[in-house]
Amino acid sequence: MKIPQSYRRAIVSRLKIMANLDIAERRKPQDGKIKFKLTESKEIELRVATLPTAGYNEDVVMRILAASEPLPLDKMGFSDRNLKVLREISERPYGIILCVGPTGSGKTTTLHSVLGNINTPDIKIWTAEDPVEITQYGLRQVQVQPKIGLTFATAMRAFLRADPDVIMVGEMRDKETADTGIEASLTGHLVLSTLHTNSAVETVTRLLDMGCDPFSFADAMLGVLAQRLARRICKECKEQYIGSKEEYDEIRLGYNPEYWDKLGIKQDNTFRLSRGKGCETCNRSGFKGRVALHELLLGTDQMKRMVQQKARTEDMLKTALEEGMTTLVQDGIHKVLQGHTTFKEVKAVAIK
């Protein structure tokens, strides 16, 4: 939709009023939220970010936050191994669980699902978020406000004096927050947090590069979950077809031939893939909804020893794969074979 030049400022101002932003301030980025009722029962929230651009125009980006309820863990699309292990580590009394991935890959949603799994009246859960997007009954949720000095690190130190059992921190942006989180997990609390890294193994290297103590982190580490979201094939117009030799070779190469051959999948009539034909429901795109890809690195004894020795990323990855971890691409390929998405989508989000 093209908007006439003369309407631009008026539309931006209208959106700013709805989001409770300062309409006179055009030189600084601002962010807020708009709440409105879609139907009697359904409320939708929009995250609004405005940015000044060259030429005295402003750019407005709006993100939809329709899901204010956490999803149950078993509806998140985890493989059997990942679901079983994630449930086990989330029920431990202390330690640190990290969820990593780029912006908008569903990290906070996953952490809320993990909290939902352990949220019982006898467990006191504190969360520090920026902003509080998903609300859960029984959680004490704090919105951080850096302007007044209420940062993740400050909130976390305050939580430790407020008798917590579980602490969730929206993001570990700096060494101070990471150190506080690791200390909290060693003093008998379960700590959950997110980080912006590409893969589970790289997260360990990143934290050590930030200056965190390898011995403390190795002791605290329960698991690191890397996550991506890929487009899901539309259920209404999904069709199966027999994959070609080229597709088979490409998938085998992406999976890592050494591990693929152990699966025993042959390139014959049984090698089925799925695609969306395109229909009214999915706006002729063939895709509707998202499917999550996961990579779960566990803090096993061997892995902890490697963290303490500051082992190379490649060596840690090799050990993790031997211990049963599936990489993001491998998990994605399993979902391609199950007919949830296409290999092209997996490549778009999971292969560097």
C-alpha positions in Angstrom: 0.0 0.0 0.0 1.4 3.4 -1.0 0.7 6.4 1.2 0.6 9.9 -0.3 3.5 12.1 0.8 1.1 14.6 2.5 -0.3 11.9 4.9 3.0 10.5 6.1 3.5 12.7 9.2 -0.2 12.6 10.1 -0.1 8.8 10.1 3.1 8.6 12.2 1.7 11.1 14.7 -1.5 9.1 15.0 0.4 5.9 15.7 2.5 7.8 18.2 -0.6 9.1 20.0 -2.0 5.5 20.2 1.3 4.3 21.6 1.6 7.1 24.1 4.7 8.5 22.6 5.9 12.1 22.4 4.7 13.5 19.0 6.8 16.6 19.3 10.0 14.6 19.5 11.1 13.7 16.0 14.8 13.4 16.4 15.1 10.5 18.8 14.0 6.9 18.5 11.1 6.0 20.7 9.2 2.9 21.6 5.9 2.0 23.1 2.9 -0.2 22.7 -0.7 -0.1 21.4 -3.3 -2.3 23.0 -6.6 -2.9 21.2 -9.5 -5.4 21.2 -9.8 -7.5 18.1 -12.9 -9.3 19.4 -14.7 -9.4 22.8 -12.4 -12.1 24.0 -9.2 -11.5 22.1 -6.8 -8.6 22.8 -3.9 -7.8 20.7 -0.8 -5.8 21.6 1.5 -4.1 19.2 5.1 -3.1 20.0 5.8 0.2 18.3 9.3 1.5 17.5 9.8 4.8 15.7 13.1 5.9 14.2 14.1 9.2 12.6 15.6 8.8 9.1 17.5 11.2 6.8 15.2 13.7 5.0 13.1 14.4 8.2 10.9 11.4 7.8 10.2 8.8 10.5 10.1 5.1 10.2 7.6 3.1 12.2 7.9 -0.7 12.9 5.1 -2.6 14.6 5.4 -6.1 16.1 2.4 -8.1 16.9 2.3 -9.7 20.4 -0.9 -11.8 20.1 0.3 -14.6 22.4 0.1 -13.3 26.0 -0.3 -16.9 27.2 2.7 -19.2 27.4 2.5 -22.4 25.3 2.8 -25.8 27.0 6.3 -27.3 26.5 5.0 -30.3 24.6 3.3 -28.0 22.0 6.6 -26.3 21.1 7.8 -28.8 18.6 10.7 -30.3 20.6 12.1 -33.6 19.5 11.6 -36.4 22.1 15.1 -36.2 23.4 15.1 -32.4 23.7 11.7 -32.3 25.5 12.7 -35.0 28.0 16.0 -33.4 28.8 14.7 -29.9 29.0 12.0 -31.0 31.5 14.7 -32.8 33.6 17.1 -29.8 33.7 14.3 -27.3 34.4 13.3 -29.3 37.5 16.8 -29.1 39.0 17.0 -27.0 42.2 19.9 -24.9 40.9 22.1 -24.1 37.8 21.8 -22.0 34.7 19.8 -22.6 31.5 20.4 -20.3 28.6 18.2 -19.9 25.5 20.1 -18.3 22.5 19.4 -17.1 19.0 18.8 -13.9 17.1 16.1 -11.3 17.8 12.6 -12.6 17.2 13.5 -16.3 17.3 11.1 -17.0 20.2 13.6 -17.2 23.1 11.4 -15.5 25.7 8.4 -17.6 24.6 10.4 -20.8 25.2 11.7 -19.6 28.6 8.1 -18.8 29.6 7.1 -22.3 28.6 9.9 -23.7 30.7 8.7 -21.6 33.6 5.1 -22.7 33.0 6.3 -26.3 33.4 7.7 -25.6 36.9 5.3 -22.9 38.0 3.7 -24.3 41.1 2.6 -22.4 44.3 5.5 -23.6 46.3 8.1 -22.2 43.9 8.9 -18.5 44.0 9.7 -17.2 40.5 11.1 -13.7 39.8 11.6 -12.4 36.3 13.3 -9.3 34.9 12.2 -8.5 31.4 12.3 -5.7 28.8 9.4 -5.3 28.2 7.1 -7.8 30.0 5.4 -9.3 27.0 4.0 -12.6 28.3 2.3 -12.5 31.7 1.9 -15.6 33.8 -0.2 -16.2 36.9 2.0 -16.8 40.0 5.1 -15.1 38.6 6.6 -11.9 40.0 7.5 -10.0 36.9 9.6 -6.8 36.9 10.0 -4.5 33.9 13.6 -3.1 33.7 14.0 0.6 33.2 17.6 1.6 32.4 16.7 5.3 32.4 16.3 5.2 36.2 19.1 2.7 36.8 16.9 -0.4 37.1 19.0 -2.6 34.8 19.0 -6.4 34.5 22.0 -6.6 36.9 20.4 -4.3 39.5 17.1 -6.2 39.3 18.9 -9.5 39.7 20.8 -8.4 42.8 17.5 -7.2 44.3 15.9 -10.6 43.5 18.6 -12.4 45.5 17.5 -10.6 48.6 13.8 -11.4 47.9 14.0 -15.2 48.6 13.7 -16.6 45.0 13.8 -20.2 43.9 13.9 -19.4 40.2 15.1 -16.3 38.5 14.6 -15.4 34.8 16.6 -12.5 33.3 15.5 -11.2 29.9 19.0 -10.9 28.5 22.6 -11.2 29.5 23.9 -8.2 27.7 27.1 -7.6 29.8 29.6 -9.3 32.0 28.0 -7.9 35.2 24.6 -9.5 34.5 26.3 -12.8 33.4 28.5 -12.9 36.5 25.5 -12.2 38.8 23.6 -14.9 37.0 26.3 -17.5 37.4 26.8 -16.6 41.1 23.1 -16.8 41.7 23.0 -20.3 40.1 25.9 -21.4 42.3 24.2 -20.2 45.5 21.2 -22.5 45.0 18.9 -20.8 42.5 17.8 -21.9 39.1 18.6 -19.1 36.6 17.2 -18.8 33.1 18.3 -16.2 30.6 18.8 -15.4 26.9 21.8 -14.4 24.8 22.3 -13.3 21.2 24.6 -16.0 19.8 24.4 -18.2 16.7 24.7 -21.7 18.2 24.7 -23.5 21.6 28.4 -24.2 21.5 29.4 -20.6 20.5 27.5 -19.4 23.6 30.0 -21.0 25.9 32.9 -19.4 24.0 31.1 -16.0 24.1 30.6 -16.1 27.8 34.2 -17.1 28.4 35.4 -14.3 26.0 33.2 -11.8 28.0 35.4 -12.6 30.9 33.3 -15.1 32.9 35.1 -17.6 35.1 35.3 -20.9 33.2 35.2 -22.9 36.5 32.1 -21.2 37.9 30.3 -21.4 34.5 31.1 -25.0 34.1 29.7 -25.8 37.5 26.6 -23.8 36.9 25.8 -24.9 33.3 22.8 -27.2 33.0 22.1 -26.6 29.3 22.2 -24.2 26.4 19.2 -24.2 24.0 19.8 -22.5 20.6 16.6 -21.8 18.7 15.3 -20.5 15.3 11.9 -20.1 13.7 11.2 -21.4 10.2 8.0 -21.0 8.2 5.6 -23.9 8.5 4.0 -25.5 5.4 0.3 -24.5 5.2 -1.8 -27.5 6.5 -4.6 -26.8 4.1 -2.7 -27.1 0.8 0.2 -29.4 1.9 1.2 -32.1 -0.6 3.8 -34.9 -0.5 6.1 -35.7 -3.3 9.1 -38.0 -3.9 12.3 -36.0 -3.4 14.7 -35.9 -6.3 18.4 -37.1 -6.2 19.6 -33.5 -6.0 17.4 -32.7 -3.0 18.5 -36.0 -1.3 22.2 -35.1 -1.8 21.7 -31.6 -0.6 19.9 -32.7 2.5 22.5 -35.4 3.2 25.3 -32.9 2.8 23.5 -30.4 5.1 22.9 -33.0 7.8 26.5 -34.2 7.8 27.0 -37.4 5.7 28.6 -39.3 8.6 25.5 -39.0 10.8 23.0 -39.1 7.9 24.2 -42.6 6.8 23.4 -43.9 10.4 19.7 -42.9 9.9 19.4 -45.4 7.0 17.2 -43.2 4.8 17.5 -44.2 1.2 16.9 -42.3 -2.0 13.9 -44.2 -3.3 10.1 -44.0 -3.4 10.0 -43.8 0.4 12.0 -40.6 0.4 9.0 -38.2 0.7 9.2 -34.4 1.2 6.3 -31.9 1.5 5.4 -28.5 0.0 2.5 -26.1 0.0 0.7 -25.6 -3.3 -0.7 -22.2 -2.2 -4.4 -21.6 -1.3 -6.7 -18.9 0.1 -5.8 -19.7 3.7 -2.1 -19.0 3.3 -2.4 -16.2 0.9 -1.0 -18.3 -2.0 2.4 -18.5 -0.3 2.3 -22.2 0.7 3.3 -21.3 4.3 1.3 -20.5 7.4 2.6 -20.3 10.9 6.1 -21.1 12.3 8.0 -24.2 13.4 10.8 -24.0 15.9 14.2 -25.6 15.3 16.3 -26.5 18.4 19.8 -27.4 19.4 20.2 -28.4 23.0 23.7 -28.6 24.5 23.9 -30.4 27.8 26.2 -29.6 30.7 27.5 -33.2 31.0 30.6 -34.1 33.0 32.7 -34.3 29.8 31.4 -30.9 28.5 32.0 -29.2 31.9 35.6 -30.4 31.8 36.0 -29.0 28.3 34.5 -25.6 29.4 37.0 -25.5 32.3 39.9 -26.1 29.9 38.5 -23.5 27.5 38.4 -26.1 24.7 38.0 -25.1 21.0 34.5 -24.6 19.7 35.0 -27.4 17.1 36.1 -29.9 19.8 33.1 -29.0 22.0 30.7 -29.4 19.0 32.2 -32.8 18.2 31.8 -34.0 21.8 28.2 -32.7 21.9 27.3 -34.5 18.8 28.8 -37.7 20.1 26.7 -37.3 23.3 23.5 -37.1 21.2 22.9 -33.4 20.5 21.3 -32.6 17.1 22.4 -29.3 15.5 19.9 -26.7 14.4 20.2 -27.9 10.8 19.8 -31.6 11.7 16.7 -30.8 13.8 15.4 -28.8 10.9 16.0 -31.7 8.5 14.1 -34.0 10.8 11.2 -31.5 10.6 11.5 -31.4 6.8 11.2 -35.2 6.7 8.2 -35.0 9.0 6.6 -32.6 6.5 6.5 -29.5 8.8 8.7 -27.3 6.6 11.1 -27.3 3.6 14.9 -27.6 3.4 15.0 -24.1 1.8 13.4 -22.6 4.9 15.8 -24.5 7.2 18.8 -23.2 5.1 17.5 -19.6 5.3 17.5 -19.6 9.1 20.0 -22.2 10.3 23.0 -22.3 7.9 25.5 -19.5 8.2 
